[in-house]
Amino acid sequence: MPDPFHALVLMNLLFVVGAWCLARPSYAAAAVLVANSVAWALWNQPIEGRVLVSFSIEHGITESDMLSVLAVVIATVTVYRSRVRSRRSDEEALSSAGDERLNRR
């Protein structure tokens, strides 16, 4: 079982990577955030908080598990924003190529 220090380091890493995704969306940032959220869900035992939904005596969803869900949502939004940004840059490249053709005539 990990100690609270390592769990807090992992939680801070989750916050930093989430901010990275929101500030500079990219596929790499989203992938790192999803990997970190999986790690957080597995190793957050020392600071889990209250059980929100109990599946059995041993298993349930805790307050800390909600951070993983939020991280996956942020990663999904990041992938969407990256796709939109890449499509815009492709469209701008095509329109600028069309403008160059018109200027040559």
C-alpha positions as CSV (number, residue, x, y, z in Angstrom):
1,M,0.0,0.0,0.0
2,P,1.5,3.4,-1.0
3,D,2.1,6.0,1.7
4,P,0.3,9.3,1.7
5,F,3.3,11.2,0.3
6,H,3.3,9.3,-2.9
7,A,-0.4,9.5,-3.2
8,L,-0.2,13.3,-2.9
9,V,2.6,13.5,-5.4
10,L,0.4,11.5,-7.9
11,M,-2.6,13.8,-7.1
12,N,-0.5,16.9,-7.8
13,L,0.7,15.3,-11.0
14,L,-2.9,14.8,-12.0
15,F,-3.7,18.5,-11.4
16,V,-0.6,19.6,-13.4
17,V,-1.3,17.4,-16.4
18,G,-5.0,18.4,-16.3
19,A,-3.9,22.1,-16.4
20,W,-1.5,21.2,-19.3
21,C,-4.4,19.7,-21.2
22,L,-6.6,22.8,-20.7
23,A,-3.8,25.3,-21.5
24,R,-2.2,23.5,-24.5
25,P,-4.5,20.8,-25.8
26,S,-2.7,18.0,-27.6
27,Y,-3.1,14.2,-28.1
28,A,0.1,13.6,-26.0
29,A,-1.3,15.6,-23.1
30,A,-4.6,13.7,-23.2
31,A,-2.8,10.4,-23.3
32,V,-0.6,11.3,-20.3
33,L,-3.7,12.5,-18.4
34,V,-5.6,9.3,-19.0
35,A,-2.6,7.2,-17.9
36,N,-2.2,9.4,-14.8
37,S,-5.9,9.1,-14.0
38,V,-5.7,5.3,-14.2
39,A,-2.7,5.4,-11.9
40,W,-4.6,7.6,-9.5
41,A,-7.6,5.3,-9.4
42,L,-5.3,2.4,-8.5
43,W,-3.0,4.1,-6.0
44,N,-5.1,6.6,-4.1
45,Q,-5.9,4.4,-1.1
46,P,-4.2,6.6,1.6
47,I,-6.4,9.6,0.8
48,E,-9.5,8.1,-0.7
49,G,-12.1,9.9,1.4
50,R,-15.7,8.8,1.9
51,V,-17.3,6.0,0.0
52,L,-20.0,7.5,-2.3
53,V,-21.3,4.2,-3.9
54,S,-20.7,0.8,-2.4
55,F,-20.7,-2.3,-4.5
56,S,-19.7,-4.7,-1.7
57,I,-18.0,-4.5,1.6
58,E,-14.6,-4.3,-0.1
59,H,-15.3,-2.3,-3.2
60,G,-16.9,1.1,-4.0
61,I,-16.5,4.5,-5.6
62,T,-14.9,7.1,-3.3
63,E,-14.5,10.8,-3.5
64,S,-11.0,10.5,-4.8
65,D,-12.1,8.3,-7.6
66,M,-14.1,11.2,-8.9
67,L,-10.8,12.9,-9.8
68,S,-10.1,10.1,-12.2
69,V,-13.5,10.6,-13.8
70,L,-13.0,14.3,-14.1
71,A,-9.5,13.7,-15.6
72,V,-10.9,11.4,-18.3
73,V,-13.6,14.1,-19.1
74,I,-10.8,16.7,-19.5
75,A,-8.8,14.4,-21.7
76,T,-11.9,13.8,-23.9
77,V,-12.4,17.6,-24.2
78,T,-8.7,17.9,-25.0
79,V,-8.9,15.4,-27.8
80,Y,-11.9,17.2,-29.3
81,R,-10.2,20.6,-29.1
82,S,-7.0,19.2,-30.7
83,R,-9.1,17.8,-33.6
84,V,-10.9,21.0,-34.1
85,R,-7.6,22.9,-34.1
86,S,-6.0,20.6,-36.6
87,R,-9.0,20.8,-38.9
88,R,-8.9,24.6,-38.8
89,S,-5.3,24.7,-39.6
90,D,-5.9,22.3,-42.6
91,E,-8.7,24.5,-43.8
92,E,-6.6,27.6,-43.5
93,A,-3.8,26.0,-45.4
94,L,-6.2,25.0,-48.2
95,S,-7.7,28.5,-48.3
96,S,-4.3,30.2,-48.4
97,A,-3.3,27.9,-51.2
98,G,-6.4,28.9,-53.1
99,D,-5.6,32.6,-52.5
100,E,-2.1,32.1,-53.9
101,R,-3.6,30.6,-57.1
102,L,-5.8,33.6,-57.5
103,N,-3.0,36.0,-57.0
104,R,-0.9,34.3,-59.7
105,R,-3.5,34.9,-62.4
